[in-house]
Amino acid sequence: MVRLGPFPKGSPLEQMRAAGEVEVASGDLDDLPEPLVLPPRVETPSEALARRRRHER
C-alpha cells in the first residue's frame, strides 16, 4: 500500500496522540504492589517464556 500525500509531521507518538490513539498515563508506578516472591525452584514467567521461545532463535 502506498500513501500519497504530504509526509506526516511529528514523531510517531505525536501522530498517534493527534489521532486520539493513545492517552497520557493516569497512574503512578509507585502505586504498584511489590513483586511476588516465588518459592524456591519455581520457574519465573520470564524464564518460562524464554524457554518456550528458545527454538525461535
Distance bins in CASP14 RR format, pairs under 12 A and 6 or more apart:
PFRMAT RR
TARGET T0000
AUTHOR 0000-0000-0000
RMODE 2
METHOD distances of the structure
MODEL  1
7 15 0 0 0 0 0 1 0 0 0 0 0
8 14 0 0 0 0 1 0 0 0 0 0 0
8 15 1 0 1 0 0 0 0 0 0 0 0
8 16 0 0 0 0 0 1 0 0 0 0 0
8 18 0 0 0 0 1 0 0 0 0 0 0
8 19 0 0 0 0 0 1 0 0 0 0 0
9 15 1 0 0 1 0 0 0 0 0 0 0
9 18 0 0 0 0 1 0 0 0 0 0 0
10 16 0 0 0 0 0 1 0 0 0 0 0
10 17 0 0 0 0 1 0 0 0 0 0 0
10 18 0 0 0 0 1 0 0 0 0 0 0
10 19 0 0 0 0 0 1 0 0 0 0 0
11 17 0 0 0 0 1 0 0 0 0 0 0
11 18 0 0 0 0 0 1 0 0 0 0 0
11 22 0 0 0 0 0 1 0 0 0 0 0
12 18 0 0 0 0 0 1 0 0 0 0 0
12 19 0 0 0 0 0 1 0 0 0 0 0
12 21 0 0 0 0 0 1 0 0 0 0 0
12 22 0 0 0 0 0 1 0 0 0 0 0
13 19 0 0 0 0 0 1 0 0 0 0 0
13 20 0 0 0 0 0 1 0 0 0 0 0
13 21 0 0 0 0 1 0 0 0 0 0 0
13 22 1 0 0 1 0 0 0 0 0 0 0
13 23 0 0 0 0 0 1 0 0 0 0 0
13 24 0 0 0 0 0 1 0 0 0 0 0
14 20 0 0 0 0 0 1 0 0 0 0 0
14 21 0 0 0 0 0 1 0 0 0 0 0
14 22 0 0 0 0 1 0 0 0 0 0 0
15 21 0 0 0 0 1 0 0 0 0 0 0
15 22 0 0 0 0 1 0 0 0 0 0 0
16 22 1 0 1 0 0 0 0 0 0 0 0
16 23 0 0 0 0 0 1 0 0 0 0 0
16 24 0 0 0 0 0 1 0 0 0 0 0
17 23 0 0 0 0 1 0 0 0 0 0 0
17 24 0 0 0 0 1 0 0 0 0 0 0
25 31 0 0 0 0 0 1 0 0 0 0 0
35 44 0 0 0 0 1 0 0 0 0 0 0
35 45 0 0 0 0 0 1 0 0 0 0 0
35 46 0 0 0 0 0 1 0 0 0 0 0
36 42 0 0 0 0 0 1 0 0 0 0 0
36 44 0 0 0 0 1 0 0 0 0 0 0
36 45 0 0 0 0 0 1 0 0 0 0 0
37 44 0 0 0 0 0 1 0 0 0 0 0
38 44 1 0 0 1 0 0 0 0 0 0 0
38 45 0 0 0 0 1 0 0 0 0 0 0
38 46 0 0 0 0 0 1 0 0 0 0 0
38 47 0 0 0 0 0 1 0 0 0 0 0
38 48 0 0 0 0 0 1 0 0 0 0 0
41 47 0 0 0 0 0 1 0 0 0 0 0
42 48 0 0 0 0 0 1 0 0 0 0 0
43 49 0 0 0 0 1 0 0 0 0 0 0
43 50 0 0 0 0 1 0 0 0 0 0 0
43 51 1 0 0 1 0 0 0 0 0 0 0
43 52 0 0 0 0 0 1 0 0 0 0 0
44 50 0 0 0 0 1 0 0 0 0 0 0
44 51 0 0 0 0 0 1 0 0 0 0 0
45 51 0 0 0 0 0 1 0 0 0 0 0
45 52 0 0 0 0 0 1 0 0 0 0 0
46 52 0 0 0 0 0 1 0 0 0 0 0
46 53 0 0 0 0 0 1 0 0 0 0 0
47 53 0 0 0 0 0 1 0 0 0 0 0
47 54 0 0 0 0 0 1 0 0 0 0 0
48 54 0 0 0 0 0 1 0 0 0 0 0
49 56 0 0 0 0 0 1 0 0 0 0 0
50 56 0 0 0 0 0 1 0 0 0 0 0
50 57 0 0 0 0 1 0 0 0 0 0 0
51 57 0 0 0 0 0 1 0 0 0 0 0
END
